[in-house]
Amino acid sequence: MPLTVHQTISIYMIKVGAITNSSVLQIGSTGSIQSQSDIYNTGGYTEPAPTAEVIQEAVPLVPLAP
């Protein structure tokens, strides 16, 4: 079923707290959203990075419930 949507959107202010790699910010309508994930080796690395070492035990600033 073909559907044509005509809309006018006026945004005077928009505040976005956070956008992560898997977030979608949508304004208006869409027929479909296709995910895309690309990985690039921009540094030209040929081997994995060394394993990270623990410098000191981290203590949370806010006590966590058990």
N, C-alpha and C positions, 0 to 999 in steps of 0.2 A: 504494500500500500504506500504509494508516494505521499510524502508529507512535506509541505513547504512552510517554513517558519520565518516570519519577518519580525524582527524585534529591534528596539532601540534601548540601549543601556547607557545610563549616565551614572558614572561613579565619581562622587565628589571627594571621597576619602576611603582608602582601603588600608587596613593594617594587617599584615601577615606576621604571626608570631614565629613560625619556623617552616621551612620547606626542606624535606629530606629527599634522598635519591628516589624514593618510591612514592612521593607525594604528587597529587594532581590538584592544581588550582584551576577551577572551571568557572568561567563567567559566561552565562548564556546557555545555549543548548548545543548538543553534539549528537551526531548519529552513532558514532562509535569511538572508543578510545583504545588505541593499540599500544601495548607496552613495547619499549625498546630499551635494550641494555647493551652498551658498548664498553669494551675494555681496551685500553690503549697502553702500550709500553712506551711511553714518551721518553723515558730515561735510558732506553736501550739496555736494560738489565738482562743478563744472561743466566743468572742463578737466583734462588730464593734468598731473601734477607736473613741475616742471622737471627737466632731465637732471642727474644727480649729477656733481660735479666731483671729480677725483682730487686729494687734498691732498698726499699723499706716497706714494712707492712702498712697499708693504708687504713686509717681509722676514719669511719664516716663522720661527717660533721653533724648529722642528725641521727639519733639512735633509731635503728631499724627494729621492727617488731620481729619476734622469733617465729 
